[in-house]
Amino acid sequence: MAEEIKSSGQGKQNQGDVVKGDFSTILIGVGTLLDSTMAPLSKIVVQALDSLTVVAKQILEGVNSSLGNKK
């Protein structure tokens, strides 16, 4: 009887360890997924900001040249 209680107690500990292991595996998977998603998105954002910088520079140059010609 005492052996049954001990073995059932050990079984519960093992199940708890499995749950902890599964949870950490899920967290690692979510972290990896976020990392693999964020890297391309950050590259897209950088490219968009570079394009906006080029367009803003062209607009400012156009405004500057048109104001310079009117004087």
C-alpha positions as CSV (number, residue, x, y, z in Angstrom):
1,M,0.0,0.0,0.0
2,A,2.8,2.4,0.9
3,E,4.6,1.5,-2.3
4,E,1.4,2.3,-4.3
5,I,1.2,5.8,-2.8
6,K,4.9,6.5,-3.4
7,S,4.6,5.3,-7.0
8,S,1.5,7.4,-7.6
9,G,3.2,10.4,-6.1
10,Q,6.1,9.9,-8.4
11,G,3.8,9.6,-11.4
12,K,2.3,13.0,-10.6
13,Q,5.7,14.6,-10.4
14,N,6.6,13.1,-13.8
15,Q,3.4,14.5,-15.2
16,G,4.2,17.9,-13.8
17,D,7.6,17.8,-15.4
18,V,6.1,16.9,-18.7
19,V,3.7,19.9,-18.4
20,K,6.7,22.2,-17.6
21,G,8.6,20.7,-20.5
22,D,5.7,21.2,-22.9
23,F,5.2,24.8,-21.7
24,S,8.9,25.7,-22.2
25,T,8.7,24.0,-25.6
26,I,5.7,26.1,-26.5
27,L,7.5,29.3,-25.3
28,I,10.6,28.5,-27.3
29,G,8.4,27.8,-30.4
30,V,6.5,31.1,-30.0
31,G,9.8,33.0,-29.5
32,T,11.2,31.4,-32.7
33,L,8.1,32.2,-34.6
34,L,8.1,35.8,-33.5
35,D,11.8,36.1,-34.3
36,S,11.3,34.7,-37.8
37,T,8.3,37.0,-38.4
38,M,9.9,40.2,-37.1
39,A,13.1,39.9,-39.1
40,P,11.5,40.2,-42.5
41,L,9.0,42.8,-41.2
42,S,11.8,45.0,-39.9
43,K,13.6,44.8,-43.3
44,I,10.3,45.9,-45.0
45,V,10.0,48.8,-42.6
46,V,13.6,49.9,-43.2
47,Q,13.1,49.8,-47.0
48,A,9.8,51.8,-46.7
49,L,11.5,54.5,-44.6
50,D,14.4,54.7,-47.0
51,S,12.0,55.1,-49.9
52,L,10.1,57.8,-48.0
53,T,13.4,59.6,-47.3
54,V,14.3,59.6,-51.0
55,V,10.8,60.9,-51.9
56,A,10.9,63.6,-49.2
57,K,14.4,64.7,-50.4
58,Q,13.1,65.0,-54.0
59,I,10.1,67.0,-52.9
60,L,12.3,69.4,-50.9
61,E,14.7,69.8,-53.8
62,G,11.7,70.5,-56.1
63,V,10.3,73.1,-53.8
64,N,13.7,74.7,-53.3
65,S,14.4,74.9,-57.0
66,S,10.9,76.3,-57.8
67,L,11.3,78.9,-55.0
68,G,14.8,79.7,-56.2
69,N,13.7,80.3,-59.8
70,K,10.9,82.7,-58.8
71,K,13.2,85.2,-57.0
